[in-house]
């Protein structure tokens, strides 16, 4: 009986390992041309993970070509594809000041929060970094054990107005550019590719554009 139990456990473990290998072996896309990640109509190419297994449609919706996120509960929408070496451009605005973020170099399993680099989208803090799931970089942490605060005034637009938030992922370097101004950069990261995500973390907000472009 014990031998049978051990055989079953080993079989399940091998299945899980094979599944993980399939996921990690997914082709990595390095853009050679402009790619629109949001088509303005639906969530094609995206998947969701919400805390407490909440239904994503209670948090995320699309009206007149614009994504609306209520900000509750915590979670994210992320690409189904993996990307490396790109510039990600997100155009968003707060309907009410709150917290969100662009997640890059995301790894499975999906979790709040997955292994990734969080490019902070909180109001008045767009330019900070948070490192999750063992991600690290060369720069010293100046917010708790996993945060890197921007050392200049915010460049984001006022609440209710659109901001252009860009994340430049070049090999193991990540840079945040807000409305054309470089806000912060981390180097020598121990991740260099992954999914791209948008956080639900308290902000009532809208997103009208998500795209990636080749590095210049």
N, C-alpha and C positions, 0 to 999 in steps of 0.2 A: 504493500500500500504506500509506504514511504517512497519507494522507488518510482511508482507511478506519479506521485505528487511532485517529486523532483523533476520528472520528465515534462510534466505539464508546465511547471514554472519556467523551465529552460526554454520550452517551445514559445511561451508567451513573451519571454525576454527577447528571443531571437526575432519574433515578429515586430516587437517595438523597435528593436535595433534596425531592422530592415526598413521600417517606416521612416525612422529618423534619417537613415542614409539617403532615402529617396528625397526627403525634404531638403537636406543639406546639399544634395547633388543637383538641385534645380539650377537651370541655366541662369547665369548672372548677366543682366543687360547693361552694357556700357553704351549710352546713347551716342549715336553718330549724327542725329538730326533732332529737331524739336519734337517732343512727344507730349500731347495733352493727356494728363492722367484723369481729368474729370471732363466728361463729354457734355455736361450741361443738362442732361436728360435723366440719367439714372446712375446707379452705383456700380456699373459694369467695371470689372477689374479691381474691385475693392472687396474686402471682407471686414468683419467687425468682431470686437471682443469687448464685452461690457461686464462690469463687476456684478456679482450676484446673478449671473445669467439673465440679466434684464434684456428684453426684446429691443434690438437696435432701433427699430422704427419709432420707439418712444422717445429716442434721443436725437436721431438723425432723420432729416427729411429734405426734399428738394422742391422749391417753388420758383417758377419763372427763371430757371437756370441758375439758381443760387442754393447752395447747401446751407441749411439751418441746423445748428447744434444747440440743444438746450443746456448742455454742460453737466447734466445729471442723468444717471450716476457716472462715476469715473469709468473710463474705458477709451477705446480708440477705433478709428477706421484705418485700415492699412492696405497697401497694395498687395495684390496677389503675386506680383513679380518682384524679383530681387534686383537691385540696381547698385552700380558702383561708378565712381568717377563721373560726376554730373553736377549740374546746378539745378536745384529744385526751387521753383518760384511759387509762392502761395500769396494770393491776394485775399485779405480777410479784414473784417471789422468787428468791433465789439458793439453789441446793442446795449450792453451794460458791462461796466468794467469787471473783469474776472480773470480766469486763468485758463490757458491752453498751451499748446506747444506743437512743434514739428519734430517727429521722432525719425531719426535716420540710423542706418546700419542696424536695423532691428533684427533680432534672432528669435527663433522659436525656442521654447513654447510660448504662446501668447499668454500674457499675464499683466497685471497692473502692479509694477510696470515691467515690461519685457526687457531683456538685455538689449541696450540701445544707448545712443547719444540723444538726450533730450535737448533740443534747441528751444529755450524757454520762450513761451508766448504770453506770459502773464503781463497784464497792463502795467506799463512803466518799467518792465524788466525784460523787454525783448532784446536779448543779447547775452543773457546768462546761459550757462550750461549746467545740466545735471547728468551724471553718469550712472547708469543702472546695470544691475546684473553682473558686476565684475568688470565692466568696461573701465579702462584707465587711459591716461594720457600723460604727457611730459609736464604739463603745467601744474603748479601747486594748487591745491583746493583752498578756497578762501570762504566757502560757505559750507559748514558742517564737514562731512567726510567725502562728499561726492559732488559738491557744487563749485562752479567757477564763475564768479560774479564779473559782469562787465565793469570796466573802470572809467566809464564816460557817461554823460547824460543820455537819456533815452532819445531815439530818433523817430519813434512811432507817431502815427497820427492820433489826434484826439478821439475819444470814444464817439462812435457814430460815423467816423470817416474811414475810408479804406487805406490800408497800409500794404506795401509790398514787402514781403518777408522772404529773403533768399537764403538758402543753405548751400554752401559750396563744399562738396565732398570730393576731395582729391587724394586718392590713395588713403593714407591714414591721418589726413588733416581735415578738420571741419571748421568752416568759417561762417559766421552769421552776418548778413548784410540787411539792414532795415532802411527802406526808402532810399537806397543808393549809398548808404553809409556803412562802412565796415565797423561792426560793434565788438566782435570778439573772435578769437581763433584758438583752437587747440591742436596740438601736433603729436606725432608719434603714438596715435591711438592704437589699441590692440584689436580694433575692428576696422574693416575697410569696405564692407559691402553689406547689404541687407535690405529688408523691406523699408518702405517709407510710410509714416503714419501721421495722423492728425489726432490730437488728444481731445477728449471730452473730460474737462476737469474744473467745472464750475462756471465757465463763461457762457453767457447767452451770446452767440456770435453767428456770423455768416461768412461763408467762403465762396468766392465766385470764380476762382481760378486755381488749379494745381497743375503744374507742368514740370518737365525736366528738359534740360538742354545739355549738349556736349560742353565739356570744359573748354574755355578759350585757350 
